[in-house]
Amino acid sequence: MSKELIENFQKLSQLTLENFKKLGETNLKLGEKLLQEQVELTSAVLEAAAEKVTAATETKDLKDVATLQAELAQDLSKKLAEAGRNYADIVTEAGKVYTNLFETSLKTASAVAEKAGKAQQKKAAA
């Protein structure tokens, strides 16, 4: 194998390792954001439920309990819808990062391959 071929292989290997590192960092950030959103949703759900349970224990009328249940269902629906939008935003943002990472990697690998091809053409012509 020629020295240039080995150097190009090393460059591509290094680029691959760097891209895997970037991919891992992106996955970690994505996981952290999703986990944070899940913690916030869980806290909001538990807080709303505790509030309504406390109110329900203090009521004497069954109609009031039914009203509290309806309010809880409405609150939870709003919180779930908001969390769903937040999850979608996080995943969309991650998709953009992944696309950018892929495009950058492809351009860089193409540049290295093109350089190697030109070097081989010059060598073959000589």
Secondary structure, DSSP 8 states (H G I E B T S, - for coil): --HHHHHHHHHHHHHHHHHHHHHHHHHHHHHHHHHHHHHHHHHHHHHHHHHHHHHHHH---HHHHHHHHHHHHHHHHHHHHHHHHHHHHHHHHHHHHHHHHHHHHHHHHHHHHHHHHHHHHHHHH-
